[in-house]
Amino acid sequence: MERHPGGTFADVVRVCSVLVGERPVSSGDPGAVVVRPGETVEFLPPFAGG
């Protein structure tokens, strides 16, 4: 984020759904989330489906 001052990356990440492996991460304590070696972390921005 420091590479792009004034960018909105942090704002976008705040509204994303986050999955670790195939498990959704709740809005609880981020320190309780465990990412094991080899697991995938996905950030899904809000989108409209149809």
PDB file of all heavy atoms in Angstrom:
ATOM      1  N   MET A   1       0.820  -1.192   0.000  1.00  0.00           N
ATOM      2  CA  MET A   1       0.000   0.000   0.000  1.00  0.00           C
ATOM      3  C   MET A   1       0.859   1.249   0.000  1.00  0.00           C
ATOM      4  O   MET A   1       0.448   2.248  -0.534  1.00  0.00           O
ATOM      5  CB  MET A   1      -0.945  -0.019   1.186  1.00  0.00           C
ATOM      6  CG  MET A   1      -2.058  -1.047   1.002  1.00  0.00           C
ATOM      7  SD  MET A   1      -3.283  -1.036   2.308  1.00  0.00           S
ATOM      8  CE  MET A   1      -2.407  -1.913   3.568  1.00  0.00           C
ATOM      9  N   GLU A   2       2.036   1.169   0.593  1.00  0.00           N
ATOM     10  CA  GLU A   2       2.895   2.338   0.614  1.00  0.00           C
ATOM     11  C   GLU A   2       3.424   2.671  -0.778  1.00  0.00           C
ATOM     12  O   GLU A   2       3.818   3.790  -1.029  1.00  0.00           O
ATOM     13  CB  GLU A   2       4.050   2.112   1.580  1.00  0.00           C
ATOM     14  CG  GLU A   2       3.596   2.058   3.023  1.00  0.00           C
ATOM     15  CD  GLU A   2       4.749   1.782   3.971  1.00  0.00           C
ATOM     16  OE1 GLU A   2       5.913   1.916   3.569  1.00  0.00           O
ATOM     17  OE2 GLU A   2       4.477   1.430   5.117  1.00  0.00           O
ATOM     18  N   ARG A   3       3.430   1.694  -1.661  1.00  0.00           N
ATOM     19  CA  ARG A   3       3.897   1.947  -3.024  1.00  0.00           C
ATOM     20  C   ARG A   3       2.934   2.853  -3.788  1.00  0.00           C
ATOM     21  O   ARG A   3       3.303   3.464  -4.759  1.00  0.00           O
ATOM     22  CB  ARG A   3       4.030   0.644  -3.793  1.00  0.00           C
ATOM     23  CG  ARG A   3       5.174  -0.196  -3.363  1.00  0.00           C
ATOM     24  CD  ARG A   3       5.215  -1.427  -4.213  1.00  0.00           C
ATOM     25  NE  ARG A   3       6.485  -2.082  -4.098  1.00  0.00           N
ATOM     26  CZ  ARG A   3       6.804  -3.173  -4.746  1.00  0.00           C
ATOM     27  NH1 ARG A   3       5.928  -3.740  -5.543  1.00  0.00           N
ATOM     28  NH2 ARG A   3       7.981  -3.711  -4.602  1.00  0.00           N
ATOM     29  N   HIS A   4       1.669   2.878  -3.344  1.00  0.00           N
ATOM     30  CA  HIS A   4       0.657   3.641  -4.055  1.00  0.00           C
ATOM     31  C   HIS A   4      -0.063   4.570  -3.084  1.00  0.00           C
ATOM     32  O   HIS A   4      -1.202   4.314  -2.689  1.00  0.00           O
ATOM     33  CB  HIS A   4      -0.340   2.694  -4.722  1.00  0.00           C
ATOM     34  CG  HIS A   4       0.307   1.704  -5.631  1.00  0.00           C
ATOM     35  ND1 HIS A   4       0.755   2.036  -6.878  1.00  0.00           N
ATOM     36  CD2 HIS A   4       0.617   0.408  -5.453  1.00  0.00           C
ATOM     37  CE1 HIS A   4       1.294   0.972  -7.436  1.00  0.00           C
ATOM     38  NE2 HIS A   4       1.239  -0.031  -6.593  1.00  0.00           N
ATOM     39  N   PRO A   5       0.607   5.646  -2.683  1.00  0.00           N
ATOM     40  CA  PRO A   5      -0.026   6.569  -1.742  1.00  0.00           C
ATOM     41  C   PRO A   5      -1.364   7.066  -2.277  1.00  0.00           C
ATOM     42  O   PRO A   5      -1.516   7.338  -3.466  1.00  0.00           O
ATOM     43  CB  PRO A   5       0.974   7.722  -1.639  1.00  0.00           C
ATOM     44  CG  PRO A   5       2.257   7.207  -2.187  1.00  0.00           C
ATOM     45  CD  PRO A   5       1.903   6.106  -3.137  1.00  0.00           C
ATOM     46  N   GLY A   6      -2.326   7.133  -1.403  1.00  0.00           N
ATOM     47  CA  GLY A   6      -3.642   7.616  -1.806  1.00  0.00           C
ATOM     48  C   GLY A   6      -4.479   6.539  -2.477  1.00  0.00           C
ATOM     49  O   GLY A   6      -5.600   6.785  -2.881  1.00  0.00           O
ATOM     50  N   GLY A   7      -3.934   5.324  -2.582  1.00  0.00           N
ATOM     51  CA  GLY A   7      -4.677   4.229  -3.199  1.00  0.00           C
ATOM     52  C   GLY A   7      -5.825   3.775  -2.314  1.00  0.00           C
ATOM     53  O   GLY A   7      -5.921   4.140  -1.139  1.00  0.00           O
ATOM     54  N   THR A   8      -6.707   2.981  -2.861  1.00  0.00           N
ATOM     55  CA  THR A   8      -7.885   2.539  -2.119  1.00  0.00           C
ATOM     56  C   THR A   8      -7.855   1.046  -1.813  1.00  0.00           C
ATOM     57  O   THR A   8      -8.872   0.463  -1.478  1.00  0.00           O
ATOM     58  CB  THR A   8      -9.163   2.874  -2.909  1.00  0.00           C
ATOM     59  OG1 THR A   8      -9.093   2.221  -4.178  1.00  0.00           O
ATOM     60  CG2 THR A   8      -9.329   4.363  -3.087  1.00  0.00           C
ATOM     61  N   PHE A   9      -6.683   0.409  -1.920  1.00  0.00           N
ATOM     62  CA  PHE A   9      -6.589  -1.030  -1.697  1.00  0.00           C
ATOM     63  C   PHE A   9      -7.149  -1.432  -0.336  1.00  0.00           C
ATOM     64  O   PHE A   9      -7.936  -2.368  -0.223  1.00  0.00           O
ATOM     65  CB  PHE A   9      -5.140  -1.488  -1.828  1.00  0.00           C
ATOM     66  CG  PHE A   9      -4.957  -2.959  -1.627  1.00  0.00           C
ATOM     67  CD1 PHE A   9      -5.357  -3.863  -2.606  1.00  0.00           C
ATOM     68  CD2 PHE A   9      -4.398  -3.441  -0.458  1.00  0.00           C
ATOM     69  CE1 PHE A   9      -5.203  -5.215  -2.413  1.00  0.00           C
ATOM     70  CE2 PHE A   9      -4.239  -4.802  -0.265  1.00  0.00           C
ATOM     71  CZ  PHE A   9      -4.647  -5.690  -1.240  1.00  0.00           C
ATOM     72  N   ALA A  10      -6.771  -0.733   0.714  1.00  0.00           N
ATOM     73  CA  ALA A  10      -7.256  -1.069   2.061  1.00  0.00           C
ATOM     74  C   ALA A  10      -8.769  -0.961   2.139  1.00  0.00           C
ATOM     75  O   ALA A  10      -9.427  -1.781   2.785  1.00  0.00           O
ATOM     76  CB  ALA A  10      -6.596  -0.171   3.106  1.00  0.00           C
ATOM     77  N   ASP A  11      -9.344   0.030   1.474  1.00  0.00           N
ATOM     78  CA  ASP A  11     -10.802   0.178   1.469  1.00  0.00           C
ATOM     79  C   ASP A  11     -11.470  -1.002   0.763  1.00  0.00           C
ATOM     80  O   ASP A  11     -12.509  -1.482   1.192  1.00  0.00           O
ATOM     81  CB  ASP A  11     -11.210   1.480   0.776  1.00  0.00           C
ATOM     82  CG  ASP A  11     -10.724   2.710   1.529  1.00  0.00           C
ATOM     83  OD1 ASP A  11     -10.617   2.644   2.773  1.00  0.00           O
ATOM     84  OD2 ASP A  11     -10.441   3.723   0.869  1.00  0.00           O
ATOM     85  N   VAL A  12     -10.877  -1.450  -0.320  1.00  0.00           N
ATOM     86  CA  VAL A  12     -11.437  -2.577  -1.064  1.00  0.00           C
ATOM     87  C   VAL A  12     -11.345  -3.854  -0.234  1.00  0.00           C
ATOM     88  O   VAL A  12     -12.307  -4.619  -0.130  1.00  0.00           O
ATOM     89  CB  VAL A  12     -10.728  -2.756  -2.427  1.00  0.00           C
ATOM     90  CG1 VAL A  12     -11.170  -4.039  -3.113  1.00  0.00           C
ATOM     91  CG2 VAL A  12     -10.990  -1.559  -3.325  1.00  0.00           C
ATOM     92  N   VAL A  13     -10.202  -4.091   0.383  1.00  0.00           N
ATOM     93  CA  VAL A  13     -10.015  -5.310   1.182  1.00  0.00           C
ATOM     94  C   VAL A  13     -11.017  -5.360   2.338  1.00  0.00           C
ATOM     95  O   VAL A  13     -11.521  -6.427   2.678  1.00  0.00           O
ATOM     96  CB  VAL A  13      -8.565  -5.414   1.689  1.00  0.00           C
ATOM     97  CG1 VAL A  13      -8.416  -6.508   2.722  1.00  0.00           C
ATOM     98  CG2 VAL A  13      -7.626  -5.665   0.517  1.00  0.00           C
ATOM     99  N   ARG A  14     -11.354  -4.228   2.915  1.00  0.00           N
ATOM    100  CA  ARG A  14     -12.305  -4.197   4.046  1.00  0.00           C
ATOM    101  C   ARG A  14     -13.677  -4.737   3.672  1.00  0.00           C
ATOM    102  O   ARG A  14     -14.394  -5.236   4.528  1.00  0.00           O
ATOM    103  CB  ARG A  14     -12.456  -2.773   4.570  1.00  0.00           C
ATOM    104  CG  ARG A  14     -11.398  -2.389   5.532  1.00  0.00           C
ATOM    105  CD  ARG A  14     -11.699  -1.042   6.196  1.00  0.00           C
ATOM    106  NE  ARG A  14     -10.459  -0.450   6.610  1.00  0.00           N
ATOM    107  CZ  ARG A  14      -9.784   0.462   5.925  1.00  0.00           C
ATOM    108  NH1 ARG A  14     -10.271   0.962   4.815  1.00  0.00           N
ATOM    109  NH2 ARG A  14      -8.634   0.915   6.368  1.00  0.00           N
ATOM    110  N   VAL A  15     -14.075  -4.616   2.423  1.00  0.00           N
ATOM    111  CA  VAL A  15     -15.415  -5.063   2.020  1.00  0.00           C
ATOM    112  C   VAL A  15     -15.399  -6.407   1.305  1.00  0.00           C
ATOM    113  O   VAL A  15     -16.443  -6.903   0.901  1.00  0.00           O
ATOM    114  CB  VAL A  15     -16.128  -4.001   1.141  1.00  0.00           C
ATOM    115  CG1 VAL A  15     -16.342  -2.718   1.930  1.00  0.00           C
ATOM    116  CG2 VAL A  15     -15.373  -3.742  -0.134  1.00  0.00           C
ATOM    117  N   CYS A  16     -14.240  -7.001   1.177  1.00  0.00           N
ATOM    118  CA  CYS A  16     -14.131  -8.301   0.510  1.00  0.00           C
ATOM    119  C   CYS A  16     -14.543  -9.433   1.447  1.00  0.00           C
ATOM    120  O   CYS A  16     -14.374  -9.344   2.650  1.00  0.00           O
ATOM    121  CB  CYS A  16     -12.686  -8.561   0.071  1.00  0.00           C
ATOM    122  SG  CYS A  16     -12.160  -7.605  -1.340  1.00  0.00           S
ATOM    123  N   SER A  17     -15.052 -10.497   0.841  1.00  0.00           N
ATOM    124  CA  SER A  17     -15.193 -11.759   1.560  1.00  0.00           C
ATOM    125  C   SER A  17     -13.835 -12.430   1.487  1.00  0.00           C
ATOM    126  O   SER A  17     -13.161 -12.368   0.459  1.00  0.00           O
ATOM    127  CB  SER A  17     -16.237 -12.652   0.891  1.00  0.00           C
ATOM    128  OG  SER A  17     -17.501 -12.067   0.957  1.00  0.00           O
ATOM    129  N   VAL A  18     -13.420 -13.063   2.583  1.00  0.00           N
ATOM    130  CA  VAL A  18     -12.105 -13.694   2.622  1.00  0.00           C
ATOM    131  C   VAL A  18     -12.282 -15.182   2.883  1.00  0.00           C
ATOM    132  O   VAL A  18     -13.051 -15.582   3.751  1.00  0.00           O
ATOM    133  CB  VAL A  18     -11.224 -13.064   3.723  1.00  0.00           C
ATOM    134  CG1 VAL A  18      -9.846 -13.711   3.754  1.00  0.00           C
ATOM    135  CG2 VAL A  18     -11.101 -11.555   3.513  1.00  0.00           C
ATOM    136  N   LEU A  19     -11.570 -15.985   2.097  1.00  0.00           N
ATOM    137  CA  LEU A  19     -11.576 -17.425   2.294  1.00  0.00           C
ATOM    138  C   LEU A  19     -10.151 -17.899   2.495  1.00  0.00           C
ATOM    139  O   LEU A  19      -9.236 -17.431   1.818  1.00  0.00           O
ATOM    140  CB  LEU A  19     -12.162 -18.143   1.078  1.00  0.00           C
ATOM    141  CG  LEU A  19     -13.658 -17.950   0.863  1.00  0.00           C
ATOM    142  CD1 LEU A  19     -13.888 -16.827  -0.109  1.00  0.00           C
ATOM    143  CD2 LEU A  19     -14.260 -19.224   0.365  1.00  0.00           C
ATOM    144  N   VAL A  20      -9.974 -18.818   3.431  1.00  0.00           N
ATOM    145  CA  VAL A  20      -8.689 -19.475   3.636  1.00  0.00           C
ATOM    146  C   VAL A  20      -8.943 -20.933   3.291  1.00  0.00           C
ATOM    147  O   VAL A  20      -9.748 -21.595   3.955  1.00  0.00           O
ATOM    148  CB  VAL A  20      -8.190 -19.328   5.079  1.00  0.00           C
ATOM    149  CG1 VAL A  20      -6.923 -20.151   5.293  1.00  0.00           C
ATOM    150  CG2 VAL A  20      -7.929 -17.869   5.399  1.00  0.00           C
ATOM    151  N   GLY A  21      -8.289 -21.401   2.239  1.00  0.00           N
ATOM    152  CA  GLY A  21      -8.653 -22.705   1.704  1.00  0.00           C
ATOM    153  C   GLY A  21     -10.053 -22.557   1.150  1.00  0.00           C
ATOM    154  O   GLY A  21     -10.321 -21.664   0.366  1.00  0.00           O
ATOM    155  N   GLU A  22     -10.960 -23.362   1.603  1.00  0.00           N
ATOM    156  CA  GLU A  22     -12.361 -23.218   1.197  1.00  0.00           C
ATOM    157  C   GLU A  22     -13.226 -22.723   2.345  1.00  0.00           C
ATOM    158  O   GLU A  22     -14.444 -22.707   2.242  1.00  0.00           O
ATOM    159  CB  GLU A  22     -12.882 -24.554   0.666  1.00  0.00           C
ATOM    160  CG  GLU A  22     -12.168 -24.970  -0.610  1.00  0.00           C
ATOM    161  CD  GLU A  22     -12.762 -26.229  -1.215  1.00  0.00           C
ATOM    162  OE1 GLU A  22     -13.869 -26.636  -0.809  1.00  0.00           O
ATOM    163  OE2 GLU A  22     -12.120 -26.797  -2.096  1.00  0.00           O
ATOM    164  N   ARG A  23     -12.585 -22.308   3.438  1.00  0.00           N
ATOM    165  CA  ARG A  23     -13.304 -21.852   4.623  1.00  0.00           C
ATOM    166  C   ARG A  23     -13.469 -20.337   4.621  1.00  0.00           C
ATOM    167  O   ARG A  23     -12.483 -19.616   4.549  1.00  0.00           O
ATOM    168  CB  ARG A  23     -12.548 -22.257   5.892  1.00  0.00           C
ATOM    169  CG  ARG A  23     -12.355 -23.742   6.080  1.00  0.00           C
ATOM    170  CD  ARG A  23     -11.558 -24.056   7.347  1.00  0.00           C
ATOM    171  NE  ARG A  23     -10.416 -23.177   7.588  1.00  0.00           N
ATOM    172  CZ  ARG A  23      -9.191 -23.376   7.118  1.00  0.00           C
ATOM    173  NH1 ARG A  23      -8.930 -24.401   6.335  1.00  0.00           N
ATOM    174  NH2 ARG A  23      -8.212 -22.549   7.417  1.00  0.00           N
ATOM    175  N   PRO A  24     -14.704 -19.852   4.735  1.00  0.00           N
ATOM    176  CA  PRO A  24     -14.885 -18.406   4.857  1.00  0.00           C
ATOM    177  C   PRO A  24     -14.351 -17.928   6.208  1.00  0.00           C
ATOM    178  O   PRO A  24     -14.453 -18.620   7.207  1.00  0.00           O
ATOM    179  CB  PRO A  24     -16.393 -18.202   4.763  1.00  0.00           C
ATOM    180  CG  PRO A  24     -17.008 -19.537   4.941  1.00  0.00           C
ATOM    181  CD  PRO A  24     -15.958 -20.580   4.727  1.00  0.00           C
ATOM    182  N   VAL A  25     -13.761 -16.752   6.208  1.00  0.00           N
ATOM    183  CA  VAL A  25     -13.250 -16.142   7.429  1.00  0.00           C
ATOM    184  C   VAL A  25     -14.317 -15.179   7.921  1.00  0.00           C
ATOM    185  O   VAL A  25     -14.784 -14.328   7.174  1.00  0.00           O
ATOM    186  CB  VAL A  25     -11.923 -15.399   7.159  1.00  0.00           C
ATOM    187  CG1 VAL A  25     -11.442 -14.677   8.398  1.00  0.00           C
ATOM    188  CG2 VAL A  25     -10.872 -16.378   6.651  1.00  0.00           C
ATOM    189  N   SER A  26     -14.689 -15.301   9.167  1.00  0.00           N
ATOM    190  CA  SER A  26     -15.731 -14.423   9.710  1.00  0.00           C
ATOM    191  C   SER A  26     -15.146 -13.054  10.016  1.00  0.00           C
ATOM    192  O   SER A  26     -13.957 -12.805   9.846  1.00  0.00           O
ATOM    193  CB  SER A  26     -16.330 -15.039  10.974  1.00  0.00           C
ATOM    194  OG  SER A  26     -15.378 -15.020  12.013  1.00  0.00           O
ATOM    195  N   SER A  27     -15.975 -12.187  10.525  1.00  0.00           N
ATOM    196  CA  SER A  27     -15.516 -10.840  10.882  1.00  0.00           C
ATOM    197  C   SER A  27     -14.992 -10.811  12.310  1.00  0.00           C
ATOM    198  O   SER A  27     -14.853  -9.745  12.887  1.00  0.00           O
ATOM    199  CB  SER A  27     -16.657  -9.838  10.705  1.00  0.00           C
ATOM    200  OG  SER A  27     -17.742 -10.211  11.524  1.00  0.00           O
ATOM    201  N   GLY A  28     -14.693 -11.973  12.874  1.00  0.00           N
ATOM    202  CA  GLY A  28     -14.168 -12.051  14.232  1.00  0.00           C
ATOM    203  C   GLY A  28     -12.727 -11.598  14.301  1.00  0.00           C
ATOM    204  O   GLY A  28     -12.241 -10.826  13.471  1.00  0.00           O
ATOM    205  N   ASP A  29     -12.022 -12.093  15.283  1.00  0.00           N
ATOM    206  CA  ASP A  29     -10.641 -11.719  15.541  1.00  0.00           C
ATOM    207  C   ASP A  29      -9.718 -12.214  14.431  1.00  0.00           C
ATOM    208  O   ASP A  29      -9.556 -13.425  14.259  1.00  0.00           O
ATOM    209  CB  ASP A  29     -10.215 -12.315  16.878  1.00  0.00           C
ATOM    210  CG  ASP A  29      -8.772 -12.022  17.237  1.00  0.00           C
ATOM    211  OD1 ASP A  29      -8.142 -11.179  16.566  1.00  0.00           O
ATOM    212  OD2 ASP A  29      -8.271 -12.641  18.192  1.00  0.00           O
ATOM    213  N   PRO A  30      -9.106 -11.326  13.660  1.00  0.00           N
ATOM    214  CA  PRO A  30      -8.220 -11.773  12.584  1.00  0.00           C
ATOM    215  C   PRO A  30      -7.003 -12.518  13.109  1.00  0.00           C
ATOM    216  O   PRO A  30      -6.415 -13.329  12.401  1.00  0.00           O
ATOM    217  CB  PRO A  30      -7.813 -10.487  11.856  1.00  0.00           C
ATOM    218  CG  PRO A  30      -8.212  -9.372  12.750  1.00  0.00           C
ATOM    219  CD  PRO A  30      -9.224  -9.887  13.722  1.00  0.00           C
ATOM    220  N   GLY A  31      -6.645 -12.296  14.372  1.00  0.00           N
ATOM    221  CA  GLY A  31      -5.526 -13.008  14.962  1.00  0.00           C
ATOM    222  C   GLY A  31      -5.828 -14.480  15.203  1.00  0.00           C
ATOM    223  O   GLY A  31      -4.924 -15.279  15.422  1.00  0.00           O
ATOM    224  N   ALA A  32      -7.099 -14.858  15.143  1.00  0.00           N
ATOM    225  CA  ALA A  32      -7.491 -16.245  15.353  1.00  0.00           C
ATOM    226  C   ALA A  32      -7.466 -17.059  14.059  1.00  0.00           C
ATOM    227  O   ALA A  32      -7.641 -18.267  14.091  1.00  0.00           O
ATOM    228  CB  ALA A  32      -8.892 -16.292  15.969  1.00  0.00           C
ATOM    229  N   VAL A  33      -7.249 -16.406  12.943  1.00  0.00           N
ATOM    230  CA  VAL A  33      -7.224 -17.096  11.651  1.00  0.00           C
ATOM    231  C   VAL A  33      -5.866 -17.756  11.459  1.00  0.00           C
ATOM    232  O   VAL A  33      -4.826 -17.116  11.616  1.00  0.00           O
ATOM    233  CB  VAL A  33      -7.507 -16.112  10.488  1.00  0.00           C
ATOM    234  CG1 VAL A  33      -7.400 -16.813   9.152  1.00  0.00           C
ATOM    235  CG2 VAL A  33      -8.870 -15.478  10.661  1.00  0.00           C
ATOM    236  N   VAL A  34      -5.891 -19.031  11.126  1.00  0.00           N
ATOM    237  CA  VAL A  34      -4.658 -19.772  10.893  1.00  0.00           C
ATOM    238  C   VAL A  34      -4.564 -20.112   9.411  1.00  0.00           C
ATOM    239  O   VAL A  34      -5.482 -20.701   8.845  1.00  0.00           O
ATOM    240  CB  VAL A  34      -4.631 -21.075  11.724  1.00  0.00           C
ATOM    241  CG1 VAL A  34      -3.390 -21.889  11.417  1.00  0.00           C
ATOM    242  CG2 VAL A  34      -4.711 -20.752  13.208  1.00  0.00           C
ATOM    243  N   VAL A  35      -3.476 -19.692   8.799  1.00  0.00           N
ATOM    244  CA  VAL A  35      -3.209 -20.025   7.395  1.00  0.00           C
ATOM    245  C   VAL A  35      -2.039 -21.002   7.400  1.00  0.00           C
ATOM    246  O   VAL A  35      -0.933 -20.650   7.794  1.00  0.00           O
ATOM    247  CB  VAL A  35      -2.872 -18.773   6.557  1.00  0.00           C
ATOM    248  CG1 VAL A  35      -2.590 -19.166   5.116  1.00  0.00           C
ATOM    249  CG2 VAL A  35      -3.994 -17.757   6.638  1.00  0.00           C
ATOM    250  N   ARG A  36      -2.324 -22.208   6.977  1.00  0.00           N
ATOM    251  CA  ARG A  36      -1.290 -23.239   6.977  1.00  0.00           C
ATOM    252  C   ARG A  36      -0.502 -23.198   5.671  1.00  0.00           C
ATOM    253  O   ARG A  36      -1.011 -22.731   4.654  1.00  0.00           O
ATOM    254  CB  ARG A  36      -1.944 -24.601   7.171  1.00  0.00           C
ATOM    255  CG  ARG A  36      -2.537 -24.734   8.573  1.00  0.00           C
ATOM    256  CD  ARG A  36      -3.197 -26.077   8.786  1.00  0.00           C
ATOM    257  NE  ARG A  36      -3.618 -26.249  10.165  1.00  0.00           N
ATOM    258  CZ  ARG A  36      -4.695 -25.695  10.701  1.00  0.00           C
ATOM    259  NH1 ARG A  36      -5.463 -24.917   9.989  1.00  0.00           N
ATOM    260  NH2 ARG A  36      -5.007 -25.901  11.966  1.00  0.00           N
ATOM    261  N   PRO A  37       0.737 -23.676   5.707  1.00  0.00           N
ATOM    262  CA  PRO A  37       1.548 -23.698   4.483  1.00  0.00           C
ATOM    263  C   PRO A  37       0.806 -24.402   3.348  1.00  0.00           C
ATOM    264  O   PRO A  37       0.200 -25.450   3.548  1.00  0.00           O
ATOM    265  CB  PRO A  37       2.799 -24.494   4.886  1.00  0.00           C
ATOM    266  CG  PRO A  37       2.901 -24.304   6.371  1.00  0.00           C
ATOM    267  CD  PRO A  37       1.474 -24.243   6.854  1.00  0.00           C
ATOM    268  N   GLY A  38       0.828 -23.776   2.197  1.00  0.00           N
ATOM    269  CA  GLY A  38       0.193 -24.351   1.011  1.00  0.00           C
ATOM    270  C   GLY A  38      -1.267 -23.975   0.836  1.00  0.00           C
ATOM    271  O   GLY A  38      -1.846 -24.249  -0.212  1.00  0.00           O
ATOM    272  N   GLU A  39      -1.889 -23.350   1.858  1.00  0.00           N
ATOM    273  CA  GLU A  39      -3.289 -22.959   1.714  1.00  0.00           C
ATOM    274  C   GLU A  39      -3.406 -21.700   0.860  1.00  0.00           C
ATOM    275  O   GLU A  39      -2.515 -20.857   0.842  1.00  0.00           O
ATOM    276  CB  GLU A  39      -3.930 -22.689   3.079  1.00  0.00           C
ATOM    277  CG  GLU A  39      -4.305 -23.945   3.807  1.00  0.00           C
ATOM    278  CD  GLU A  39      -5.158 -23.660   5.034  1.00  0.00           C
ATOM    279  OE1 GLU A  39      -4.736 -22.835   5.865  1.00  0.00           O
ATOM    280  OE2 GLU A  39      -6.210 -24.277   5.157  1.00  0.00           O
ATOM    281  N   THR A  40      -4.515 -21.587   0.203  1.00  0.00           N
ATOM    282  CA  THR A  40      -4.810 -20.433  -0.637  1.00  0.00           C
ATOM    283  C   THR A  40      -5.649 -19.438   0.164  1.00  0.00           C
ATOM    284  O   THR A  40      -6.559 -19.833   0.885  1.00  0.00           O
ATOM    285  CB  THR A  40      -5.609 -20.867  -1.882  1.00  0.00           C
ATOM    286  OG1 THR A  40      -4.826 -21.815  -2.607  1.00  0.00           O
ATOM    287  CG2 THR A  40      -5.931 -19.691  -2.772  1.00  0.00           C
ATOM    288  N   VAL A  41      -5.323 -18.160   0.014  1.00  0.00           N
ATOM    289  CA  VAL A  41      -6.123 -17.092   0.614  1.00  0.00           C
ATOM    290  C   VAL A  41      -6.754 -16.319  -0.533  1.00  0.00           C
ATOM    291  O   VAL A  41      -6.057 -15.876  -1.445  1.00  0.00           O
ATOM    292  CB  VAL A  41      -5.258 -16.162   1.493  1.00  0.00           C
ATOM    293  CG1 VAL A  41      -6.102 -15.032   2.057  1.00  0.00           C
ATOM    294  CG2 VAL A  41      -4.589 -16.950   2.604  1.00  0.00           C
ATOM    295  N   GLU A  42      -8.083 -16.193  -0.498  1.00  0.00           N
ATOM    296  CA  GLU A  42      -8.794 -15.492  -1.566  1.00  0.00           C
ATOM    297  C   GLU A  42      -9.523 -14.285  -1.001  1.00  0.00           C
ATOM    298  O   GLU A  42     -10.103 -14.355   0.080  1.00  0.00           O
ATOM    299  CB  GLU A  42      -9.810 -16.417  -2.223  1.00  0.00           C
ATOM    300  CG  GLU A  42      -9.196 -17.613  -2.897  1.00  0.00           C
ATOM    301  CD  GLU A  42     -10.262 -18.504  -3.507  1.00  0.00           C
ATOM    302  OE1 GLU A  42     -10.868 -18.089  -4.515  1.00  0.00           O
ATOM    303  OE2 GLU A  42     -10.479 -19.593  -2.963  1.00  0.00           O
ATOM    304  N   PHE A  43      -9.486 -13.188  -1.741  1.00  0.00           N
ATOM    305  CA  PHE A  43     -10.228 -11.976  -1.417  1.00  0.00           C
ATOM    306  C   PHE A  43     -11.236 -11.780  -2.542  1.00  0.00           C
ATOM    307  O   PHE A  43     -10.862 -11.556  -3.683  1.00  0.00           O
ATOM    308  CB  PHE A  43      -9.299 -10.767  -1.331  1.00  0.00           C
ATOM    309  CG  PHE A  43      -8.334 -10.856  -0.187  1.00  0.00           C
ATOM    310  CD1 PHE A  43      -7.109 -11.497  -0.332  1.00  0.00           C
ATOM    311  CD2 PHE A  43      -8.656 -10.310   1.048  1.00  0.00           C
ATOM    312  CE1 PHE A  43      -6.221 -11.592   0.724  1.00  0.00           C
ATOM    313  CE2 PHE A  43      -7.762 -10.390   2.109  1.00  0.00           C
ATOM    314  CZ  PHE A  43      -6.549 -11.040   1.943  1.00  0.00           C
ATOM    315  N   LEU A  44     -12.526 -11.891  -2.203  1.00  0.00           N
ATOM    316  CA  LEU A  44     -13.584 -11.770  -3.201  1.00  0.00           C
ATOM    317  C   LEU A  44     -14.296 -10.442  -3.012  1.00  0.00           C
ATOM    318  O   LEU A  44     -14.998 -10.254  -2.017  1.00  0.00           O
ATOM    319  CB  LEU A  44     -14.557 -12.925  -3.064  1.00  0.00           C
ATOM    320  CG  LEU A  44     -13.953 -14.332  -3.124  1.00  0.00           C
ATOM    321  CD1 LEU A  44     -15.010 -15.384  -2.831  1.00  0.00           C
ATOM    322  CD2 LEU A  44     -13.317 -14.560  -4.473  1.00  0.00           C
ATOM    323  N   PRO A  45     -14.128  -9.524  -3.945  1.00  0.00           N
ATOM    324  CA  PRO A  45     -14.810  -8.234  -3.808  1.00  0.00           C
ATOM    325  C   PRO A  45     -16.310  -8.414  -3.983  1.00  0.00           C
ATOM    326  O   PRO A  45     -16.760  -9.391  -4.586  1.00  0.00           O
ATOM    327  CB  PRO A  45     -14.214  -7.392  -4.941  1.00  0.00           C
ATOM    328  CG  PRO A  45     -13.752  -8.386  -5.941  1.00  0.00           C
ATOM    329  CD  PRO A  45     -13.372  -9.620  -5.183  1.00  0.00           C
ATOM    330  N   PRO A  46     -17.075  -7.487  -3.442  1.00  0.00           N
ATOM    331  CA  PRO A  46     -18.520  -7.578  -3.628  1.00  0.00           C
ATOM    332  C   PRO A  46     -18.868  -7.461  -5.114  1.00  0.00           C
ATOM    333  O   PRO A  46     -18.237  -6.705  -5.846  1.00  0.00           O
ATOM    334  CB  PRO A  46     -19.078  -6.391  -2.835  1.00  0.00           C
ATOM    335  CG  PRO A  46     -17.939  -5.497  -2.573  1.00  0.00           C
ATOM    336  CD  PRO A  46     -16.692  -6.295  -2.714  1.00  0.00           C
ATOM    337  N   PHE A  47     -19.811  -8.252  -5.523  1.00  0.00           N
ATOM    338  CA  PHE A  47     -20.236  -8.210  -6.930  1.00  0.00           C
ATOM    339  C   PHE A  47     -21.696  -8.605  -6.993  1.00  0.00           C
ATOM    340  O   PHE A  47     -22.223  -9.253  -6.105  1.00  0.00           O
ATOM    341  CB  PHE A  47     -19.381  -9.133  -7.798  1.00  0.00           C
ATOM    342  CG  PHE A  47     -19.336 -10.564  -7.325  1.00  0.00           C
ATOM    343  CD1 PHE A  47     -20.275 -11.485  -7.750  1.00  0.00           C
ATOM    344  CD2 PHE A  47     -18.368 -10.983  -6.421  1.00  0.00           C
ATOM    345  CE1 PHE A  47     -20.250 -12.789  -7.296  1.00  0.00           C
ATOM    346  CE2 PHE A  47     -18.327 -12.287  -5.966  1.00  0.00           C
ATOM    347  CZ  PHE A  47     -19.277 -13.197  -6.411  1.00  0.00           C
ATOM    348  N   ALA A  48     -22.344  -8.215  -8.053  1.00  0.00           N
ATOM    349  CA  ALA A  48     -23.756  -8.561  -8.263  1.00  0.00           C
ATOM    350  C   ALA A  48     -23.798  -9.779  -9.167  1.00  0.00           C
ATOM    351  O   ALA A  48     -23.085  -9.872 -10.150  1.00  0.00           O
ATOM    352  CB  ALA A  48     -24.496  -7.391  -8.902  1.00  0.00           C
ATOM    353  N   GLY A  49     -24.621 -10.712  -8.797  1.00  0.00           N
ATOM    354  CA  GLY A  49     -24.785 -11.914  -9.626  1.00  0.00           C
ATOM    355  C   GLY A  49     -26.152 -11.898 -10.276  1.00  0.00           C
ATOM    356  O   GLY A  49     -27.031 -11.127  -9.921  1.00  0.00           O
ATOM    357  N   GLY A  50     -26.298 -12.770 -11.211  1.00  0.00           N
ATOM    358  CA  GLY A  50     -27.634 -12.759 -11.816  1.00  0.00           C
ATOM    359  C   GLY A  50     -27.872 -13.796 -12.811  1.00  0.00           C
ATOM    360  O   GLY A  50     -27.325 -14.743 -13.121  1.00  0.00           O
TER     361      GLY A  50
END
